[in-house]
Amino acid sequence: MSSPVPTPSRTVTMIAVIVAAPGRREDLRAELTALVAPTRQEAGCRDYRLFELEESPGTFQMHEQFDDEAALEAHRAMPHFQAFAKKAPALLGAPLQLIKLTPLA
């Protein structure tokens, strides 16, 4: 028997908007890219994709979806995420913005 599928109301979907500090675009891009593969392997990760805005180089969006809040919290505790969090202050040109989304259709 397969495990139950999370209900949309429990699924956590968000966009993280991440802006590079002047002169740190490539460094930030490398650090963000390094998060993708290990995060996709985490239990509870449904989607984790990195984008850069074409009109605004150095502004990145990470599209994230986790089974529930517990999976998101587990992600934030992972060594690869903690390593990024320690480097982030030197790489970011603005506070990280998290936009939570509610599925409608």
PDB file as gemmi writes it, atoms N, CA and C in Angstrom:
CRYST1    1.000    1.000    1.000  90.00  90.00  90.00 P 1                      
ATOM      1  N   MET A   1       0.846  -1.165   0.000  1.00  0.00           N  
ATOM      2  CA  MET A   1       0.000   0.000   0.000  1.00  0.00           C  
ATOM      3  C   MET A   1       0.895   1.234   0.000  1.00  0.00           C  
ATOM      4  N   SER A   2       0.556   2.211  -0.840  1.00  0.00           N  
ATOM      5  CA  SER A   2       1.368   3.420  -0.902  1.00  0.00           C  
ATOM      6  C   SER A   2       1.014   4.356   0.249  1.00  0.00           C  
ATOM      7  N   SER A   3       1.947   5.256   0.549  1.00  0.00           N  
ATOM      8  CA  SER A   3       1.707   6.207   1.630  1.00  0.00           C  
ATOM      9  C   SER A   3       0.681   7.245   1.177  1.00  0.00           C  
ATOM     10  N   PRO A   4      -0.050   7.821   2.123  1.00  0.00           N  
ATOM     11  CA  PRO A   4      -1.075   8.785   1.758  1.00  0.00           C  
ATOM     12  C   PRO A   4      -0.475  10.030   1.112  1.00  0.00           C  
ATOM     13  N   VAL A   5      -1.209  10.574   0.156  1.00  0.00           N  
ATOM     14  CA  VAL A   5      -0.791  11.792  -0.523  1.00  0.00           C  
ATOM     15  C   VAL A   5      -1.194  12.979   0.349  1.00  0.00           C  
ATOM     16  N   PRO A   6      -0.284  13.943   0.570  1.00  0.00           N  
ATOM     17  CA  PRO A   6      -0.640  15.089   1.395  1.00  0.00           C  
ATOM     18  C   PRO A   6      -1.790  15.876   0.766  1.00  0.00           C  
ATOM     19  N   THR A   7      -2.654  16.406   1.576  1.00  0.00           N  
ATOM     20  CA  THR A   7      -3.757  17.218   1.073  1.00  0.00           C  
ATOM     21  C   THR A   7      -3.231  18.600   0.724  1.00  0.00           C  
ATOM     22  N   PRO A   8      -3.849  19.277  -0.256  1.00  0.00           N  
ATOM     23  CA  PRO A   8      -3.364  20.598  -0.645  1.00  0.00           C  
ATOM     24  C   PRO A   8      -3.313  21.578   0.523  1.00  0.00           C  
ATOM     25  N   SER A   9      -4.189  21.442   1.493  1.00  0.00           N  
ATOM     26  CA  SER A   9      -4.191  22.380   2.613  1.00  0.00           C  
ATOM     27  C   SER A   9      -2.958  22.204   3.507  1.00  0.00           C  
ATOM     28  N   ARG A  10      -2.356  21.041   3.504  1.00  0.00           N  
ATOM     29  CA  ARG A  10      -1.165  20.798   4.309  1.00  0.00           C  
ATOM     30  C   ARG A  10       0.115  21.088   3.533  1.00  0.00           C  
ATOM     31  N   THR A  11       0.057  20.994   2.221  1.00  0.00           N  
ATOM     32  CA  THR A  11       1.236  21.221   1.403  1.00  0.00           C  
ATOM     33  C   THR A  11       1.684  22.678   1.532  1.00  0.00           C  
ATOM     34  N   VAL A  12       2.987  22.879   1.684  1.00  0.00           N  
ATOM     35  CA  VAL A  12       3.554  24.225   1.790  1.00  0.00           C  
ATOM     36  C   VAL A  12       4.191  24.564   0.443  1.00  0.00           C  
ATOM     37  N   THR A  13       3.684  25.617  -0.182  1.00  0.00           N  
ATOM     38  CA  THR A  13       4.205  26.076  -1.458  1.00  0.00           C  
ATOM     39  C   THR A  13       4.620  27.527  -1.299  1.00  0.00           C  
ATOM     40  N   MET A  14       5.820  27.844  -1.754  1.00  0.00           N  
ATOM     41  CA  MET A  14       6.276  29.227  -1.628  1.00  0.00           C  
ATOM     42  C   MET A  14       7.319  29.557  -2.676  1.00  0.00           C  
ATOM     43  N   ILE A  15       7.553  30.852  -2.779  1.00  0.00           N  
ATOM     44  CA  ILE A  15       8.609  31.388  -3.632  1.00  0.00           C  
ATOM     45  C   ILE A  15       9.537  32.183  -2.718  1.00  0.00           C  
ATOM     46  N   ALA A  16      10.810  31.884  -2.790  1.00  0.00           N  
ATOM     47  CA  ALA A  16      11.810  32.678  -2.082  1.00  0.00           C  
ATOM     48  C   ALA A  16      12.445  33.618  -3.095  1.00  0.00           C  
ATOM     49  N   VAL A  17      12.435  34.905  -2.800  1.00  0.00           N  
ATOM     50  CA  VAL A  17      13.062  35.904  -3.656  1.00  0.00           C  
ATOM     51  C   VAL A  17      14.381  36.290  -3.002  1.00  0.00           C  
ATOM     52  N   ILE A  18      15.471  36.112  -3.751  1.00  0.00           N  
ATOM     53  CA  ILE A  18      16.811  36.251  -3.205  1.00  0.00           C  
ATOM     54  C   ILE A  18      17.600  37.199  -4.113  1.00  0.00           C  
ATOM     55  N   VAL A  19      18.070  38.302  -3.551  1.00  0.00           N  
ATOM     56  CA  VAL A  19      18.769  39.332  -4.316  1.00  0.00           C  
ATOM     57  C   VAL A  19      20.246  39.341  -3.934  1.00  0.00           C  
ATOM     58  N   ALA A  20      21.087  39.280  -4.943  1.00  0.00           N  
ATOM     59  CA  ALA A  20      22.535  39.275  -4.711  1.00  0.00           C  
ATOM     60  C   ALA A  20      23.042  40.656  -4.330  1.00  0.00           C  
ATOM     61  N   ALA A  21      24.020  40.679  -3.451  1.00  0.00           N  
ATOM     62  CA  ALA A  21      24.736  41.915  -3.137  1.00  0.00           C  
ATOM     63  C   ALA A  21      25.548  42.320  -4.362  1.00  0.00           C  
ATOM     64  N   PRO A  22      25.838  43.610  -4.506  1.00  0.00           N  
ATOM     65  CA  PRO A  22      26.655  44.044  -5.648  1.00  0.00           C  
ATOM     66  C   PRO A  22      27.959  43.240  -5.742  1.00  0.00           C  
ATOM     67  N   GLY A  23      28.213  42.751  -6.944  1.00  0.00           N  
ATOM     68  CA  GLY A  23      29.423  41.979  -7.190  1.00  0.00           C  
ATOM     69  C   GLY A  23      29.389  40.540  -6.710  1.00  0.00           C  
ATOM     70  N   ARG A  24      28.256  40.084  -6.159  1.00  0.00           N  
ATOM     71  CA  ARG A  24      28.179  38.727  -5.612  1.00  0.00           C  
ATOM     72  C   ARG A  24      27.217  37.823  -6.385  1.00  0.00           C  
ATOM     73  N   ARG A  25      26.762  38.240  -7.560  1.00  0.00           N  
ATOM     74  CA  ARG A  25      25.794  37.464  -8.337  1.00  0.00           C  
ATOM     75  C   ARG A  25      26.255  36.029  -8.568  1.00  0.00           C  
ATOM     76  N   GLU A  26      27.447  35.856  -9.081  1.00  0.00           N  
ATOM     77  CA  GLU A  26      27.929  34.512  -9.414  1.00  0.00           C  
ATOM     78  C   GLU A  26      28.124  33.667  -8.154  1.00  0.00           C  
ATOM     79  N   ASP A  27      28.595  34.284  -7.085  1.00  0.00           N  
ATOM     80  CA  ASP A  27      28.762  33.550  -5.829  1.00  0.00           C  
ATOM     81  C   ASP A  27      27.418  33.073  -5.295  1.00  0.00           C  
ATOM     82  N   LEU A  28      26.434  33.962  -5.321  1.00  0.00           N  
ATOM     83  CA  LEU A  28      25.111  33.584  -4.837  1.00  0.00           C  
ATOM     84  C   LEU A  28      24.493  32.512  -5.722  1.00  0.00           C  
ATOM     85  N   ARG A  29      24.638  32.678  -7.022  1.00  0.00           N  
ATOM     86  CA  ARG A  29      24.100  31.679  -7.954  1.00  0.00           C  
ATOM     87  C   ARG A  29      24.702  30.302  -7.670  1.00  0.00           C  
ATOM     88  N   ALA A  30      25.996  30.239  -7.437  1.00  0.00           N  
ATOM     89  CA  ALA A  30      26.662  28.960  -7.156  1.00  0.00           C  
ATOM     90  C   ALA A  30      26.145  28.345  -5.862  1.00  0.00           C  
ATOM     91  N   GLU A  31      26.003  29.169  -4.828  1.00  0.00           N  
ATOM     92  CA  GLU A  31      25.514  28.658  -3.536  1.00  0.00           C  
ATOM     93  C   GLU A  31      24.069  28.171  -3.646  1.00  0.00           C  
ATOM     94  N   LEU A  32      23.231  28.906  -4.347  1.00  0.00           N  
ATOM     95  CA  LEU A  32      21.834  28.493  -4.514  1.00  0.00           C  
ATOM     96  C   LEU A  32      21.728  27.223  -5.350  1.00  0.00           C  
ATOM     97  N   THR A  33      22.515  27.156  -6.406  1.00  0.00           N  
ATOM     98  CA  THR A  33      22.507  25.967  -7.257  1.00  0.00           C  
ATOM     99  C   THR A  33      22.938  24.734  -6.465  1.00  0.00           C  
ATOM    100  N   ALA A  34      23.893  24.908  -5.565  1.00  0.00           N  
ATOM    101  CA  ALA A  34      24.371  23.788  -4.742  1.00  0.00           C  
ATOM    102  C   ALA A  34      23.293  23.264  -3.787  1.00  0.00           C  
ATOM    103  N   LEU A  35      22.286  24.069  -3.478  1.00  0.00           N  
ATOM    104  CA  LEU A  35      21.194  23.621  -2.607  1.00  0.00           C  
ATOM    105  C   LEU A  35      20.210  22.682  -3.307  1.00  0.00           C  
ATOM    106  N   VAL A  36      20.099  22.795  -4.612  1.00  0.00           N  
ATOM    107  CA  VAL A  36      19.018  22.134  -5.339  1.00  0.00           C  
ATOM    108  C   VAL A  36      19.071  20.610  -5.239  1.00  0.00           C  
ATOM    109  N   ALA A  37      20.168  19.986  -5.643  1.00  0.00           N  
ATOM    110  CA  ALA A  37      20.222  18.517  -5.671  1.00  0.00           C  
ATOM    111  C   ALA A  37      19.989  17.888  -4.301  1.00  0.00           C  
ATOM    112  N   PRO A  38      20.683  18.323  -3.241  1.00  0.00           N  
ATOM    113  CA  PRO A  38      20.426  17.674  -1.951  1.00  0.00           C  
ATOM    114  C   PRO A  38      19.018  17.936  -1.418  1.00  0.00           C  
ATOM    115  N   THR A  39      18.473  19.115  -1.696  1.00  0.00           N  
ATOM    116  CA  THR A  39      17.118  19.407  -1.216  1.00  0.00           C  
ATOM    117  C   THR A  39      16.101  18.521  -1.914  1.00  0.00           C  
ATOM    118  N   ARG A  40      16.274  18.298  -3.201  1.00  0.00           N  
ATOM    119  CA  ARG A  40      15.339  17.437  -3.942  1.00  0.00           C  
ATOM    120  C   ARG A  40      15.341  15.998  -3.415  1.00  0.00           C  
ATOM    121  N   GLN A  41      16.414  15.600  -2.745  1.00  0.00           N  
ATOM    122  CA  GLN A  41      16.504  14.251  -2.183  1.00  0.00           C  
ATOM    123  C   GLN A  41      15.871  14.131  -0.800  1.00  0.00           C  
ATOM    124  N   GLU A  42      15.512  15.256  -0.204  1.00  0.00           N  
ATOM    125  CA  GLU A  42      14.951  15.237   1.143  1.00  0.00           C  
ATOM    126  C   GLU A  42      13.557  14.611   1.147  1.00  0.00           C  
ATOM    127  N   ALA A  43      13.263  13.867   2.209  1.00  0.00           N  
ATOM    128  CA  ALA A  43      11.905  13.359   2.402  1.00  0.00           C  
ATOM    129  C   ALA A  43      10.992  14.567   2.558  1.00  0.00           C  
ATOM    130  N   GLY A  44       9.884  14.570   1.870  1.00  0.00           N  
ATOM    131  CA  GLY A  44       8.918  15.658   1.990  1.00  0.00           C  
ATOM    132  C   GLY A  44       9.100  16.784   1.000  1.00  0.00           C  
ATOM    133  N   CYS A  45      10.175  16.770   0.217  1.00  0.00           N  
ATOM    134  CA  CYS A  45      10.361  17.797  -0.813  1.00  0.00           C  
ATOM    135  C   CYS A  45       9.631  17.363  -2.078  1.00  0.00           C  
ATOM    136  N   ARG A  46       8.705  18.180  -2.527  1.00  0.00           N  
ATOM    137  CA  ARG A  46       7.944  17.882  -3.743  1.00  0.00           C  
ATOM    138  C   ARG A  46       8.469  18.650  -4.946  1.00  0.00           C  
ATOM    139  N   ASP A  47       9.034  19.830  -4.712  1.00  0.00           N  
ATOM    140  CA  ASP A  47       9.539  20.651  -5.812  1.00  0.00           C  
ATOM    141  C   ASP A  47      10.544  21.649  -5.249  1.00  0.00           C  
ATOM    142  N   TYR A  48      11.617  21.872  -5.968  1.00  0.00           N  
ATOM    143  CA  TYR A  48      12.639  22.832  -5.541  1.00  0.00           C  
ATOM    144  C   TYR A  48      13.392  23.240  -6.796  1.00  0.00           C  
ATOM    145  N   ARG A  49      13.038  24.412  -7.338  1.00  0.00           N  
ATOM    146  CA  ARG A  49      13.613  24.863  -8.612  1.00  0.00           C  
ATOM    147  C   ARG A  49      14.102  26.292  -8.488  1.00  0.00           C  
ATOM    148  N   LEU A  50      15.250  26.549  -9.103  1.00  0.00           N  
ATOM    149  CA  LEU A  50      15.896  27.854  -9.049  1.00  0.00           C  
ATOM    150  C   LEU A  50      15.745  28.566 -10.387  1.00  0.00           C  
ATOM    151  N   PHE A  51      15.399  29.859 -10.305  1.00  0.00           N  
ATOM    152  CA  PHE A  51      15.266  30.716 -11.480  1.00  0.00           C  
ATOM    153  C   PHE A  51      16.006  32.021 -11.231  1.00  0.00           C  
ATOM    154  N   GLU A  52      16.421  32.678 -12.325  1.00  0.00           N  
ATOM    155  CA  GLU A  52      16.942  34.036 -12.240  1.00  0.00           C  
ATOM    156  C   GLU A  52      16.066  34.911 -13.119  1.00  0.00           C  
ATOM    157  N   LEU A  53      15.686  36.062 -12.625  1.00  0.00           N  
ATOM    158  CA  LEU A  53      14.838  36.962 -13.391  1.00  0.00           C  
ATOM    159  C   LEU A  53      15.605  37.509 -14.582  1.00  0.00           C  
ATOM    160  N   GLU A  54      15.065  37.342 -15.772  1.00  0.00           N  
ATOM    161  CA  GLU A  54      15.732  37.820 -16.984  1.00  0.00           C  
ATOM    162  C   GLU A  54      15.911  39.324 -16.966  1.00  0.00           C  
ATOM    163  N   GLU A  55      14.906  40.042 -16.476  1.00  0.00           N  
ATOM    164  CA  GLU A  55      14.940  41.505 -16.479  1.00  0.00           C  
ATOM    165  C   GLU A  55      15.765  42.073 -15.327  1.00  0.00           C  
ATOM    166  N   SER A  56      16.154  41.215 -14.389  1.00  0.00           N  
ATOM    167  CA  SER A  56      16.866  41.689 -13.207  1.00  0.00           C  
ATOM    168  C   SER A  56      17.951  40.687 -12.803  1.00  0.00           C  
ATOM    169  N   PRO A  57      19.052  40.621 -13.557  1.00  0.00           N  
ATOM    170  CA  PRO A  57      20.120  39.688 -13.215  1.00  0.00           C  
ATOM    171  C   PRO A  57      20.582  39.896 -11.774  1.00  0.00           C  
ATOM    172  N   GLY A  58      20.772  38.792 -11.088  1.00  0.00           N  
ATOM    173  CA  GLY A  58      21.155  38.849  -9.685  1.00  0.00           C  
ATOM    174  C   GLY A  58      19.972  38.737  -8.742  1.00  0.00           C  
ATOM    175  N   THR A  59      18.769  38.694  -9.315  1.00  0.00           N  
ATOM    176  CA  THR A  59      17.570  38.428  -8.518  1.00  0.00           C  
ATOM    177  C   THR A  59      17.117  37.023  -8.864  1.00  0.00           C  
ATOM    178  N   PHE A  60      17.065  36.174  -7.856  1.00  0.00           N  
ATOM    179  CA  PHE A  60      16.737  34.769  -8.032  1.00  0.00           C  
ATOM    180  C   PHE A  60      15.407  34.459  -7.358  1.00  0.00           C  
ATOM    181  N   GLN A  61      14.750  33.436  -7.872  1.00  0.00           N  
ATOM    182  CA  GLN A  61      13.552  32.897  -7.225  1.00  0.00           C  
ATOM    183  C   GLN A  61      13.735  31.399  -7.069  1.00  0.00           C  
ATOM    184  N   MET A  62      13.464  30.925  -5.867  1.00  0.00           N  
ATOM    185  CA  MET A  62      13.472  29.495  -5.603  1.00  0.00           C  
ATOM    186  C   MET A  62      12.012  29.099  -5.407  1.00  0.00           C  
ATOM    187  N   HIS A  63      11.506  28.269  -6.293  1.00  0.00           N  
ATOM    188  CA  HIS A  63      10.137  27.756  -6.160  1.00  0.00           C  
ATOM    189  C   HIS A  63      10.224  26.479  -5.340  1.00  0.00           C  
ATOM    190  N   GLU A  64       9.518  26.468  -4.213  1.00  0.00           N  
ATOM    191  CA  GLU A  64       9.633  25.390  -3.243  1.00  0.00           C  
ATOM    192  C   GLU A  64       8.265  24.808  -2.923  1.00  0.00           C  
ATOM    193  N   GLN A  65       8.219  23.492  -2.774  1.00  0.00           N  
ATOM    194  CA  GLN A  65       6.998  22.847  -2.301  1.00  0.00           C  
ATOM    195  C   GLN A  65       7.389  21.653  -1.434  1.00  0.00           C  
ATOM    196  N   PHE A  66       6.818  21.633  -0.235  1.00  0.00           N  
ATOM    197  CA  PHE A  66       7.076  20.562   0.721  1.00  0.00           C  
ATOM    198  C   PHE A  66       5.747  19.958   1.156  1.00  0.00           C  
ATOM    199  N   ASP A  67       5.797  18.699   1.581  1.00  0.00           N  
ATOM    200  CA  ASP A  67       4.579  17.991   1.988  1.00  0.00           C  
ATOM    201  C   ASP A  67       3.811  18.718   3.080  1.00  0.00           C  
ATOM    202  N   ASP A  68       4.549  19.333   4.027  1.00  0.00           N  
ATOM    203  CA  ASP A  68       3.906  20.001   5.157  1.00  0.00           C  
ATOM    204  C   ASP A  68       4.941  20.863   5.867  1.00  0.00           C  
ATOM    205  N   GLU A  69       4.502  21.556   6.914  1.00  0.00           N  
ATOM    206  CA  GLU A  69       5.406  22.426   7.676  1.00  0.00           C  
ATOM    207  C   GLU A  69       6.568  21.644   8.295  1.00  0.00           C  
ATOM    208  N   ALA A  70       6.310  20.416   8.721  1.00  0.00           N  
ATOM    209  CA  ALA A  70       7.373  19.603   9.323  1.00  0.00           C  
ATOM    210  C   ALA A  70       8.482  19.326   8.308  1.00  0.00           C  
ATOM    211  N   ALA A  71       8.113  19.052   7.066  1.00  0.00           N  
ATOM    212  CA  ALA A  71       9.116  18.814   6.021  1.00  0.00           C  
ATOM    213  C   ALA A  71       9.909  20.085   5.733  1.00  0.00           C  
ATOM    214  N   LEU A  72       9.236  21.226   5.749  1.00  0.00           N  
ATOM    215  CA  LEU A  72       9.921  22.497   5.547  1.00  0.00           C  
ATOM    216  C   LEU A  72      10.898  22.767   6.688  1.00  0.00           C  
ATOM    217  N   GLU A  73      10.482  22.535   7.911  1.00  0.00           N  
ATOM    218  CA  GLU A  73      11.368  22.734   9.060  1.00  0.00           C  
ATOM    219  C   GLU A  73      12.552  21.773   9.011  1.00  0.00           C  
ATOM    220  N   ALA A  74      12.314  20.543   8.580  1.00  0.00           N  
ATOM    221  CA  ALA A  74      13.414  19.583   8.437  1.00  0.00           C  
ATOM    222  C   ALA A  74      14.413  20.073   7.390  1.00  0.00           C  
ATOM    223  N   HIS A  75      13.905  20.647   6.306  1.00  0.00           N  
ATOM    224  CA  HIS A  75      14.776  21.212   5.269  1.00  0.00           C  
ATOM    225  C   HIS A  75      15.664  22.306   5.856  1.00  0.00           C  
ATOM    226  N   ARG A  76      15.071  23.188   6.620  1.00  0.00           N  
ATOM    227  CA  ARG A  76      15.826  24.299   7.205  1.00  0.00           C  
ATOM    228  C   ARG A  76      16.894  23.832   8.195  1.00  0.00           C  
ATOM    229  N   ALA A  77      16.738  22.637   8.727  1.00  0.00           N  
ATOM    230  CA  ALA A  77      17.711  22.087   9.677  1.00  0.00           C  
ATOM    231  C   ALA A  77      18.816  21.274   9.004  1.00  0.00           C  
ATOM    232  N   MET A  78      18.677  21.009   7.710  1.00  0.00           N  
ATOM    233  CA  MET A  78      19.659  20.189   6.997  1.00  0.00           C  
ATOM    234  C   MET A  78      21.020  20.888   6.929  1.00  0.00           C  
ATOM    235  N   PRO A  79      22.097  20.121   6.983  1.00  0.00           N  
ATOM    236  CA  PRO A  79      23.437  20.718   6.937  1.00  0.00           C  
ATOM    237  C   PRO A  79      23.671  21.596   5.702  1.00  0.00           C  
ATOM    238  N   HIS A  80      23.182  21.181   4.532  1.00  0.00           N  
ATOM    239  CA  HIS A  80      23.411  21.989   3.329  1.00  0.00           C  
ATOM    240  C   HIS A  80      22.687  23.327   3.410  1.00  0.00           C  
ATOM    241  N   PHE A  81      21.495  23.352   4.003  1.00  0.00           N  
ATOM    242  CA  PHE A  81      20.787  24.619   4.153  1.00  0.00           C  
ATOM    243  C   PHE A  81      21.450  25.482   5.227  1.00  0.00           C  
ATOM    244  N   GLN A  82      21.861  24.871   6.320  1.00  0.00           N  
ATOM    245  CA  GLN A  82      22.537  25.621   7.384  1.00  0.00           C  
ATOM    246  C   GLN A  82      23.842  26.242   6.881  1.00  0.00           C  
ATOM    247  N   ALA A  83      24.563  25.524   6.036  1.00  0.00           N  
ATOM    248  CA  ALA A  83      25.802  26.064   5.467  1.00  0.00           C  
ATOM    249  C   ALA A  83      25.495  27.291   4.607  1.00  0.00           C  
ATOM    250  N   PHE A  84      24.425  27.209   3.815  1.00  0.00           N  
ATOM    251  CA  PHE A  84      24.023  28.368   3.014  1.00  0.00           C  
ATOM    252  C   PHE A  84      23.628  29.530   3.921  1.00  0.00           C  
ATOM    253  N   ALA A  85      22.851  29.261   4.946  1.00  0.00           N  
ATOM    254  CA  ALA A  85      22.381  30.319   5.850  1.00  0.00           C  
ATOM    255  C   ALA A  85      23.546  31.076   6.479  1.00  0.00           C  
ATOM    256  N   LYS A  86      24.646  30.401   6.759  1.00  0.00           N  
ATOM    257  CA  LYS A  86      25.820  31.059   7.349  1.00  0.00           C  
ATOM    258  C   LYS A  86      26.517  31.972   6.345  1.00  0.00           C  
ATOM    259  N   LYS A  87      26.495  31.591   5.059  1.00  0.00           N  
ATOM    260  CA  LYS A  87      27.144  32.383   4.013  1.00  0.00           C  
ATOM    261  C   LYS A  87      26.250  33.508   3.495  1.00  0.00           C  
ATOM    262  N   ALA A  88      24.940  33.368   3.654  1.00  0.00           N  
ATOM    263  CA  ALA A  88      23.979  34.282   3.047  1.00  0.00           C  
ATOM    264  C   ALA A  88      24.186  35.758   3.380  1.00  0.00           C  
ATOM    265  N   PRO A  89      24.465  36.134   4.628  1.00  0.00           N  
ATOM    266  CA  PRO A  89      24.588  37.570   4.912  1.00  0.00           C  
ATOM    267  C   PRO A  89      25.602  38.291   4.024  1.00  0.00           C  
ATOM    268  N   ALA A  90      26.685  37.639   3.672  1.00  0.00           N  
ATOM    269  CA  ALA A  90      27.707  38.258   2.824  1.00  0.00           C  
ATOM    270  C   ALA A  90      27.309  38.269   1.347  1.00  0.00           C  
ATOM    271  N   LEU A  91      26.318  37.462   0.974  1.00  0.00           N  
ATOM    272  CA  LEU A  91      25.928  37.318  -0.424  1.00  0.00           C  
ATOM    273  C   LEU A  91      24.682  38.117  -0.796  1.00  0.00           C  
ATOM    274  N   LEU A  92      23.849  38.435   0.188  1.00  0.00           N  
ATOM    275  CA  LEU A  92      22.550  39.050  -0.089  1.00  0.00           C  
ATOM    276  C   LEU A  92      22.624  40.567  -0.090  1.00  0.00           C  
ATOM    277  N   GLY A  93      21.946  41.157  -1.065  1.00  0.00           N  
ATOM    278  CA  GLY A  93      21.867  42.602  -1.165  1.00  0.00           C  
ATOM    279  C   GLY A  93      20.580  43.153  -0.588  1.00  0.00           C  
ATOM    280  N   ALA A  94      19.677  42.269  -0.171  1.00  0.00           N  
ATOM    281  CA  ALA A  94      18.391  42.640   0.431  1.00  0.00           C  
ATOM    282  C   ALA A  94      17.943  41.462   1.275  1.00  0.00           C  
ATOM    283  N   PRO A  95      17.084  41.714   2.249  1.00  0.00           N  
ATOM    284  CA  PRO A  95      16.575  40.587   3.034  1.00  0.00           C  
ATOM    285  C   PRO A  95      15.849  39.576   2.141  1.00  0.00           C  
ATOM    286  N   LEU A  96      16.051  38.318   2.426  1.00  0.00           N  
ATOM    287  CA  LEU A  96      15.360  37.254   1.708  1.00  0.00           C  
ATOM    288  C   LEU A  96      13.863  37.413   1.926  1.00  0.00           C  
ATOM    289  N   GLN A  97      13.087  37.294   0.860  1.00  0.00           N  
ATOM    290  CA  GLN A  97      11.635  37.422   0.956  1.00  0.00           C  
ATOM    291  C   GLN A  97      11.000  36.068   0.691  1.00  0.00           C  
ATOM    292  N   LEU A  98      10.151  35.601   1.617  1.00  0.00           N  
ATOM    293  CA  LEU A  98       9.423  34.348   1.442  1.00  0.00           C  
ATOM    294  C   LEU A  98       7.958  34.672   1.178  1.00  0.00           C  
ATOM    295  N   ILE A  99       7.455  34.170   0.068  1.00  0.00           N  
ATOM    296  CA  ILE A  99       6.073  34.397  -0.318  1.00  0.00           C  
ATOM    297  C   ILE A  99       5.352  33.054  -0.289  1.00  0.00           C  
ATOM    298  N   LYS A 100       4.469  32.866   0.685  1.00  0.00           N  
ATOM    299  CA  LYS A 100       3.712  31.608   0.763  1.00  0.00           C  
ATOM    300  C   LYS A 100       2.506  31.696  -0.160  1.00  0.00           C  
ATOM    301  N   LEU A 101       2.219  30.603  -0.820  1.00  0.00           N  
ATOM    302  CA  LEU A 101       1.132  30.541  -1.788  1.00  0.00           C  
ATOM    303  C   LEU A 101       0.043  29.579  -1.318  1.00  0.00           C  
ATOM    304  N   THR A 102      -1.187  29.905  -1.637  1.00  0.00           N  
ATOM    305  CA  THR A 102      -2.321  29.050  -1.359  1.00  0.00           C  
ATOM    306  C   THR A 102      -2.856  28.527  -2.681  1.00  0.00           C  
ATOM    307  N   PRO A 103      -2.909  27.197  -2.873  1.00  0.00           N  
ATOM    308  CA  PRO A 103      -3.429  26.673  -4.136  1.00  0.00           C  
ATOM    309  C   PRO A 103      -4.933  26.946  -4.259  1.00  0.00           C  
ATOM    310  N   LEU A 104      -5.334  27.379  -5.445  1.00  0.00           N  
ATOM    311  CA  LEU A 104      -6.741  27.678  -5.685  1.00  0.00           C  
ATOM    312  C   LEU A 104      -7.368  26.729  -6.709  1.00  0.00           C  
ATOM    313  N   ALA A 105      -6.621  26.357  -7.711  1.00  0.00           N  
ATOM    314  CA  ALA A 105      -7.184  25.485  -8.749  1.00  0.00           C  
ATOM    315  C   ALA A 105      -6.088  24.626  -9.348  1.00  0.00           C  
TER     316      ALA A 105                                                      
END                                                                             
